[in-house]
Amino acid sequence: MCNMIKDIKKRLSRYQPMARSDTALLKDNAPRKQAAVLLPIVTSANPSLVLTERSSQLGSHAGEVAWPGGKQDETDASLQMTALRESEEEIGLAPQQVEVIAELRPYISKFGLLVTPYVGLVSPDVSFVANEDEIASIFHVPLDYLLDDPRAVTNIIERHGERHIVPEYHYQGYRIWGLTSMILLEFMSHGMGMDIQHPVD
């Protein structure tokens, strides 16, 4: 295992996700519907994160870059299982092929879902297969690329009473932005020790 992966595991072992606030509830105090996503890190000599481009035929988030994941199912034993199940359905990544090393803070999506991210390590021997009904393509972003802080744009947004720095990255024709980049920033801050401020554009 390369030193970068060892450092990420060490940092995330000390990370405590921010507690969910009242924004986890709707106005009538009912709990929000939940979802979970996986940040798969391929543990090659040049480690990379795996992301997807969603199919243009989908009813929501069509054509957008996203982490593998989706809504919690009643049969899921936990949100971690939701992330793993959805990852297998979308990119052919079986749960036994993932070493989950951390849970990150939850975020509320623009559609009101409470989304919990998980970070997992994946062997470089694993092959990914896109579910063509949901995924247009699968691509890898090297962690070295992110260390160079290659932001195209940095936005500040207010959502559900919270202020977020939202960097935007353009990588090999893909636009990484929105909730996906908010989660990426959380990982970069706590897993990679980076301090992303606004602005740098």
ChimeraX commands (.cxc) that place a marker at each C-alpha (Angstrom):
marker #1 position 0.00,0.00,0.00 radius 0.5
marker #1 position 1.47,3.35,-1.05 radius 0.5
marker #1 position 2.24,6.10,1.46 radius 0.5
marker #1 position -0.58,8.31,0.17 radius 0.5
marker #1 position -3.18,5.65,0.99 radius 0.5
marker #1 position -1.62,5.05,4.40 radius 0.5
marker #1 position -1.81,8.78,5.12 radius 0.5
marker #1 position -5.46,8.94,4.03 radius 0.5
marker #1 position -6.38,6.01,6.27 radius 0.5
marker #1 position -4.54,7.61,9.21 radius 0.5
marker #1 position -6.23,11.00,8.75 radius 0.5
marker #1 position -9.70,9.52,8.32 radius 0.5
marker #1 position -9.26,7.29,11.37 radius 0.5
marker #1 position -9.16,10.54,13.40 radius 0.5
marker #1 position -12.05,12.16,11.54 radius 0.5
marker #1 position -15.39,12.58,13.29 radius 0.5
marker #1 position -18.26,13.51,10.94 radius 0.5
marker #1 position -20.20,16.64,11.82 radius 0.5
marker #1 position -23.36,15.72,13.73 radius 0.5
marker #1 position -26.61,16.03,11.82 radius 0.5
marker #1 position -28.44,19.21,12.70 radius 0.5
marker #1 position -32.13,20.07,12.62 radius 0.5
marker #1 position -31.77,20.32,8.83 radius 0.5
marker #1 position -31.95,16.52,8.85 radius 0.5
marker #1 position -35.65,16.97,9.59 radius 0.5
marker #1 position -38.39,18.38,7.41 radius 0.5
marker #1 position -40.54,21.31,8.57 radius 0.5
marker #1 position -43.03,18.93,10.16 radius 0.5
marker #1 position -40.11,17.26,12.05 radius 0.5
marker #1 position -40.40,14.13,9.93 radius 0.5
marker #1 position -37.01,12.61,9.01 radius 0.5
marker #1 position -35.76,13.21,5.50 radius 0.5
marker #1 position -35.46,10.38,3.02 radius 0.5
marker #1 position -31.89,9.15,2.95 radius 0.5
marker #1 position -29.33,8.13,0.38 radius 0.5
marker #1 position -25.69,7.07,0.46 radius 0.5
marker #1 position -22.77,7.27,-1.94 radius 0.5
marker #1 position -19.36,5.64,-2.15 radius 0.5
marker #1 position -16.03,7.34,-2.82 radius 0.5
marker #1 position -14.03,4.40,-4.21 radius 0.5
marker #1 position -10.26,4.87,-4.10 radius 0.5
marker #1 position -8.30,2.55,-6.38 radius 0.5
marker #1 position -5.12,1.68,-4.45 radius 0.5
marker #1 position -2.74,1.59,-7.41 radius 0.5
marker #1 position 0.75,3.12,-7.44 radius 0.5
marker #1 position -1.01,6.31,-8.56 radius 0.5
marker #1 position -4.23,6.18,-6.48 radius 0.5
marker #1 position -7.42,7.52,-8.03 radius 0.5
marker #1 position -11.05,8.19,-7.20 radius 0.5
marker #1 position -13.77,6.53,-9.27 radius 0.5
marker #1 position -16.67,8.70,-10.47 radius 0.5
marker #1 position -19.52,8.22,-12.90 radius 0.5
marker #1 position -21.29,10.20,-15.55 radius 0.5
marker #1 position -25.00,9.54,-15.27 radius 0.5
marker #1 position -27.04,8.55,-18.29 radius 0.5
marker #1 position -28.67,11.40,-20.21 radius 0.5
marker #1 position -31.89,9.35,-20.20 radius 0.5
marker #1 position -32.39,9.49,-16.42 radius 0.5
marker #1 position -35.18,11.56,-14.90 radius 0.5
marker #1 position -32.93,13.32,-12.37 radius 0.5
marker #1 position -29.29,14.46,-12.48 radius 0.5
marker #1 position -29.14,13.33,-16.12 radius 0.5
marker #1 position -25.69,13.67,-17.63 radius 0.5
marker #1 position -24.13,14.87,-14.37 radius 0.5
marker #1 position -20.97,13.57,-12.73 radius 0.5
marker #1 position -21.75,11.69,-9.52 radius 0.5
marker #1 position -20.43,9.23,-7.00 radius 0.5
marker #1 position -21.89,5.72,-7.27 radius 0.5
marker #1 position -24.82,5.50,-4.87 radius 0.5
marker #1 position -28.52,6.13,-4.46 radius 0.5
marker #1 position -31.57,6.09,-2.22 radius 0.5
marker #1 position -31.82,3.88,0.81 radius 0.5
marker #1 position -33.93,0.77,0.32 radius 0.5
marker #1 position -36.09,-0.73,3.07 radius 0.5
marker #1 position -34.06,-3.94,2.82 radius 0.5
marker #1 position -30.73,-2.19,3.44 radius 0.5
marker #1 position -29.36,-3.00,6.88 radius 0.5
marker #1 position -27.50,0.33,7.00 radius 0.5
marker #1 position -26.63,3.36,4.89 radius 0.5
marker #1 position -23.22,1.83,4.31 radius 0.5
marker #1 position -24.99,-1.16,2.74 radius 0.5
marker #1 position -27.00,1.28,0.61 radius 0.5
marker #1 position -23.78,2.75,-0.78 radius 0.5
marker #1 position -22.32,-0.69,-1.44 radius 0.5
marker #1 position -25.50,-2.11,-3.00 radius 0.5
marker #1 position -25.92,0.86,-5.29 radius 0.5
marker #1 position -22.25,0.74,-6.29 radius 0.5
marker #1 position -22.62,-2.88,-7.32 radius 0.5
marker #1 position -25.76,-2.06,-9.31 radius 0.5
marker #1 position -24.22,0.95,-11.05 radius 0.5
marker #1 position -20.56,0.05,-11.66 radius 0.5
marker #1 position -20.32,-3.68,-10.90 radius 0.5
marker #1 position -18.31,-3.18,-7.71 radius 0.5
marker #1 position -19.19,-6.01,-5.32 radius 0.5
marker #1 position -19.34,-5.20,-1.57 radius 0.5
marker #1 position -16.61,-7.74,-0.79 radius 0.5
marker #1 position -14.28,-5.83,-3.11 radius 0.5
marker #1 position -14.48,-2.69,-0.95 radius 0.5
marker #1 position -12.72,-1.91,2.33 radius 0.5
marker #1 position -14.82,0.88,3.83 radius 0.5
marker #1 position -12.51,3.12,5.86 radius 0.5
marker #1 position -14.64,6.13,6.77 radius 0.5
marker #1 position -18.05,7.77,6.86 radius 0.5
marker #1 position -18.11,11.46,5.97 radius 0.5
marker #1 position -20.55,14.15,7.09 radius 0.5
marker #1 position -24.01,14.02,5.48 radius 0.5
marker #1 position -25.22,16.62,2.99 radius 0.5
marker #1 position -28.69,17.58,1.85 radius 0.5
marker #1 position -29.14,17.33,-1.91 radius 0.5
marker #1 position -31.02,19.91,-3.97 radius 0.5
marker #1 position -33.96,17.49,-3.97 radius 0.5
marker #1 position -33.97,17.30,-0.16 radius 0.5
marker #1 position -32.36,13.88,0.35 radius 0.5
marker #1 position -29.97,13.42,3.25 radius 0.5
marker #1 position -26.89,11.92,1.57 radius 0.5
marker #1 position -24.21,10.12,3.59 radius 0.5
marker #1 position -20.85,9.49,1.86 radius 0.5
marker #1 position -18.53,6.57,2.58 radius 0.5
marker #1 position -14.88,6.20,1.58 radius 0.5
marker #1 position -13.72,2.79,0.43 radius 0.5
marker #1 position -10.48,1.24,-0.83 radius 0.5
marker #1 position -10.55,-0.91,-3.96 radius 0.5
marker #1 position -7.81,-3.09,-5.40 radius 0.5
marker #1 position -6.36,-2.04,-8.78 radius 0.5
marker #1 position -7.24,-5.54,-10.03 radius 0.5
marker #1 position -10.97,-4.77,-9.83 radius 0.5
marker #1 position -12.80,-4.16,-13.13 radius 0.5
marker #1 position -15.75,-1.76,-13.32 radius 0.5
marker #1 position -18.75,-2.35,-15.56 radius 0.5
marker #1 position -21.27,0.44,-16.15 radius 0.5
marker #1 position -24.98,-0.31,-15.85 radius 0.5
marker #1 position -26.01,1.21,-19.19 radius 0.5
marker #1 position -29.50,2.05,-17.91 radius 0.5
marker #1 position -28.01,4.44,-15.34 radius 0.5
marker #1 position -24.38,5.16,-16.15 radius 0.5
marker #1 position -23.00,6.68,-19.37 radius 0.5
marker #1 position -19.36,6.29,-18.35 radius 0.5
marker #1 position -16.98,5.53,-15.48 radius 0.5
marker #1 position -13.77,7.50,-15.05 radius 0.5
marker #1 position -10.85,7.88,-12.64 radius 0.5
marker #1 position -9.44,11.09,-11.17 radius 0.5
marker #1 position -5.87,10.69,-9.85 radius 0.5
marker #1 position -5.36,12.00,-6.34 radius 0.5
marker #1 position -2.15,13.67,-7.57 radius 0.5
marker #1 position -4.30,15.78,-9.88 radius 0.5
marker #1 position -6.36,17.01,-6.92 radius 0.5
marker #1 position -3.24,17.79,-4.87 radius 0.5
marker #1 position -2.39,20.45,-7.46 radius 0.5
marker #1 position -5.70,22.20,-6.58 radius 0.5
marker #1 position -6.83,22.58,-10.22 radius 0.5
marker #1 position -10.11,24.39,-9.58 radius 0.5
marker #1 position -11.75,25.99,-12.61 radius 0.5
marker #1 position -14.25,27.95,-10.49 radius 0.5
marker #1 position -15.08,28.26,-6.80 radius 0.5
marker #1 position -18.62,29.10,-5.74 radius 0.5
marker #1 position -20.20,29.84,-2.37 radius 0.5
marker #1 position -23.74,28.56,-1.88 radius 0.5
marker #1 position -26.28,28.75,0.93 radius 0.5
marker #1 position -28.39,25.64,1.36 radius 0.5
marker #1 position -30.71,24.75,4.26 radius 0.5
marker #1 position -29.06,27.31,6.52 radius 0.5
marker #1 position -25.52,26.16,5.78 radius 0.5
marker #1 position -22.80,27.95,3.82 radius 0.5
marker #1 position -20.73,25.77,1.50 radius 0.5
marker #1 position -17.59,26.28,-0.56 radius 0.5
marker #1 position -18.24,24.49,-3.86 radius 0.5
marker #1 position -15.18,24.09,-6.08 radius 0.5
marker #1 position -15.63,23.05,-9.70 radius 0.5
marker #1 position -13.15,20.87,-11.59 radius 0.5
marker #1 position -12.89,20.15,-15.31 radius 0.5
marker #1 position -11.17,16.83,-15.89 radius 0.5
marker #1 position -10.85,15.21,-19.32 radius 0.5
marker #1 position -14.11,16.72,-20.48 radius 0.5
marker #1 position -16.01,15.96,-17.26 radius 0.5
marker #1 position -17.42,18.71,-15.05 radius 0.5
marker #1 position -17.22,17.87,-11.34 radius 0.5
marker #1 position -19.43,20.27,-9.41 radius 0.5
marker #1 position -22.43,20.62,-7.07 radius 0.5
marker #1 position -23.03,18.05,-4.36 radius 0.5
marker #1 position -20.37,15.77,-5.88 radius 0.5
marker #1 position -17.69,18.43,-5.42 radius 0.5
marker #1 position -18.97,19.35,-1.94 radius 0.5
marker #1 position -18.41,15.74,-0.88 radius 0.5
marker #1 position -15.07,15.67,-2.71 radius 0.5
marker #1 position -13.99,18.79,-0.80 radius 0.5
marker #1 position -14.86,17.14,2.53 radius 0.5
marker #1 position -12.70,14.17,1.56 radius 0.5
marker #1 position -9.84,16.38,0.37 radius 0.5
marker #1 position -9.95,18.42,3.58 radius 0.5
marker #1 position -10.00,15.52,6.03 radius 0.5
marker #1 position -8.50,12.66,4.03 radius 0.5
marker #1 position -5.81,14.53,2.11 radius 0.5
marker #1 position -5.13,17.39,4.52 radius 0.5
marker #1 position -5.91,20.11,1.95 radius 0.5
marker #1 position -7.20,23.56,2.83 radius 0.5
marker #1 position -9.43,24.81,0.02 radius 0.5
marker #1 position -10.36,28.45,0.37 radius 0.5
marker #1 position -12.35,30.87,-1.80 radius 0.5
marker #1 position -11.41,32.25,-4.20 radius 0.5
marker #1 position -8.37,30.99,-6.10 radius 0.5
marker #1 position -9.79,31.39,-9.61 radius 0.5
marker link #1:1,2 radius 0.2
marker link #1:2,3 radius 0.2
marker link #1:3,4 radius 0.2
marker link #1:4,5 radius 0.2
marker link #1:5,6 radius 0.2
marker link #1:6,7 radius 0.2
marker link #1:7,8 radius 0.2
marker link #1:8,9 radius 0.2
marker link #1:9,10 radius 0.2
marker link #1:10,11 radius 0.2
marker link #1:11,12 radius 0.2
marker link #1:12,13 radius 0.2
marker link #1:13,14 radius 0.2
marker link #1:14,15 radius 0.2
marker link #1:15,16 radius 0.2
marker link #1:16,17 radius 0.2
marker link #1:17,18 radius 0.2
marker link #1:18,19 radius 0.2
marker link #1:19,20 radius 0.2
marker link #1:20,21 radius 0.2
marker link #1:21,22 radius 0.2
marker link #1:22,23 radius 0.2
marker link #1:23,24 radius 0.2
marker link #1:24,25 radius 0.2
marker link #1:25,26 radius 0.2
marker link #1:26,27 radius 0.2
marker link #1:27,28 radius 0.2
marker link #1:28,29 radius 0.2
marker link #1:29,30 radius 0.2
marker link #1:30,31 radius 0.2
marker link #1:31,32 radius 0.2
marker link #1:32,33 radius 0.2
marker link #1:33,34 radius 0.2
marker link #1:34,35 radius 0.2
marker link #1:35,36 radius 0.2
marker link #1:36,37 radius 0.2
marker link #1:37,38 radius 0.2
marker link #1:38,39 radius 0.2
marker link #1:39,40 radius 0.2
marker link #1:40,41 radius 0.2
marker link #1:41,42 radius 0.2
marker link #1:42,43 radius 0.2
marker link #1:43,44 radius 0.2
marker link #1:44,45 radius 0.2
marker link #1:45,46 radius 0.2
marker link #1:46,47 radius 0.2
marker link #1:47,48 radius 0.2
marker link #1:48,49 radius 0.2
marker link #1:49,50 radius 0.2
marker link #1:50,51 radius 0.2
marker link #1:51,52 radius 0.2
marker link #1:52,53 radius 0.2
marker link #1:53,54 radius 0.2
marker link #1:54,55 radius 0.2
marker link #1:55,56 radius 0.2
marker link #1:56,57 radius 0.2
marker link #1:57,58 radius 0.2
marker link #1:58,59 radius 0.2
marker link #1:59,60 radius 0.2
marker link #1:60,61 radius 0.2
marker link #1:61,62 radius 0.2
marker link #1:62,63 radius 0.2
marker link #1:63,64 radius 0.2
marker link #1:64,65 radius 0.2
marker link #1:65,66 radius 0.2
marker link #1:66,67 radius 0.2
marker link #1:67,68 radius 0.2
marker link #1:68,69 radius 0.2
marker link #1:69,70 radius 0.2
marker link #1:70,71 radius 0.2
marker link #1:71,72 radius 0.2
marker link #1:72,73 radius 0.2
marker link #1:73,74 radius 0.2
marker link #1:74,75 radius 0.2
marker link #1:75,76 radius 0.2
marker link #1:76,77 radius 0.2
marker link #1:77,78 radius 0.2
marker link #1:78,79 radius 0.2
marker link #1:79,80 radius 0.2
marker link #1:80,81 radius 0.2
marker link #1:81,82 radius 0.2
marker link #1:82,83 radius 0.2
marker link #1:83,84 radius 0.2
marker link #1:84,85 radius 0.2
marker link #1:85,86 radius 0.2
marker link #1:86,87 radius 0.2
marker link #1:87,88 radius 0.2
marker link #1:88,89 radius 0.2
marker link #1:89,90 radius 0.2
marker link #1:90,91 radius 0.2
marker link #1:91,92 radius 0.2
marker link #1:92,93 radius 0.2
marker link #1:93,94 radius 0.2
marker link #1:94,95 radius 0.2
marker link #1:95,96 radius 0.2
marker link #1:96,97 radius 0.2
marker link #1:97,98 radius 0.2
marker link #1:98,99 radius 0.2
marker link #1:99,100 radius 0.2
marker link #1:100,101 radius 0.2
marker link #1:101,102 radius 0.2
marker link #1:102,103 radius 0.2
marker link #1:103,104 radius 0.2
marker link #1:104,105 radius 0.2
marker link #1:105,106 radius 0.2
marker link #1:106,107 radius 0.2
marker link #1:107,108 radius 0.2
marker link #1:108,109 radius 0.2
marker link #1:109,110 radius 0.2
marker link #1:110,111 radius 0.2
marker link #1:111,112 radius 0.2
marker link #1:112,113 radius 0.2
marker link #1:113,114 radius 0.2
marker link #1:114,115 radius 0.2
marker link #1:115,116 radius 0.2
marker link #1:116,117 radius 0.2
marker link #1:117,118 radius 0.2
marker link #1:118,119 radius 0.2
marker link #1:119,120 radius 0.2
marker link #1:120,121 radius 0.2
marker link #1:121,122 radius 0.2
marker link #1:122,123 radius 0.2
marker link #1:123,124 radius 0.2
marker link #1:124,125 radius 0.2
marker link #1:125,126 radius 0.2
marker link #1:126,127 radius 0.2
marker link #1:127,128 radius 0.2
marker link #1:128,129 radius 0.2
marker link #1:129,130 radius 0.2
marker link #1:130,131 radius 0.2
marker link #1:131,132 radius 0.2
marker link #1:132,133 radius 0.2
marker link #1:133,134 radius 0.2
marker link #1:134,135 radius 0.2
marker link #1:135,136 radius 0.2
marker link #1:136,137 radius 0.2
marker link #1:137,138 radius 0.2
marker link #1:138,139 radius 0.2
marker link #1:139,140 radius 0.2
marker link #1:140,141 radius 0.2
marker link #1:141,142 radius 0.2
marker link #1:142,143 radius 0.2
marker link #1:143,144 radius 0.2
marker link #1:144,145 radius 0.2
marker link #1:145,146 radius 0.2
marker link #1:146,147 radius 0.2
marker link #1:147,148 radius 0.2
marker link #1:148,149 radius 0.2
marker link #1:149,150 radius 0.2
marker link #1:150,151 radius 0.2
marker link #1:151,152 radius 0.2
marker link #1:152,153 radius 0.2
marker link #1:153,154 radius 0.2
marker link #1:154,155 radius 0.2
marker link #1:155,156 radius 0.2
marker link #1:156,157 radius 0.2
marker link #1:157,158 radius 0.2
marker link #1:158,159 radius 0.2
marker link #1:159,160 radius 0.2
marker link #1:160,161 radius 0.2
marker link #1:161,162 radius 0.2
marker link #1:162,163 radius 0.2
marker link #1:163,164 radius 0.2
marker link #1:164,165 radius 0.2
marker link #1:165,166 radius 0.2
marker link #1:166,167 radius 0.2
marker link #1:167,168 radius 0.2
marker link #1:168,169 radius 0.2
marker link #1:169,170 radius 0.2
marker link #1:170,171 radius 0.2
marker link #1:171,172 radius 0.2
marker link #1:172,173 radius 0.2
marker link #1:173,174 radius 0.2
marker link #1:174,175 radius 0.2
marker link #1:175,176 radius 0.2
marker link #1:176,177 radius 0.2
marker link #1:177,178 radius 0.2
marker link #1:178,179 radius 0.2
marker link #1:179,180 radius 0.2
marker link #1:180,181 radius 0.2
marker link #1:181,182 radius 0.2
marker link #1:182,183 radius 0.2
marker link #1:183,184 radius 0.2
marker link #1:184,185 radius 0.2
marker link #1:185,186 radius 0.2
marker link #1:186,187 radius 0.2
marker link #1:187,188 radius 0.2
marker link #1:188,189 radius 0.2
marker link #1:189,190 radius 0.2
marker link #1:190,191 radius 0.2
marker link #1:191,192 radius 0.2
marker link #1:192,193 radius 0.2
marker link #1:193,194 radius 0.2
marker link #1:194,195 radius 0.2
marker link #1:195,196 radius 0.2
marker link #1:196,197 radius 0.2
marker link #1:197,198 radius 0.2
marker link #1:198,199 radius 0.2
marker link #1:199,200 radius 0.2
marker link #1:200,201 radius 0.2
view
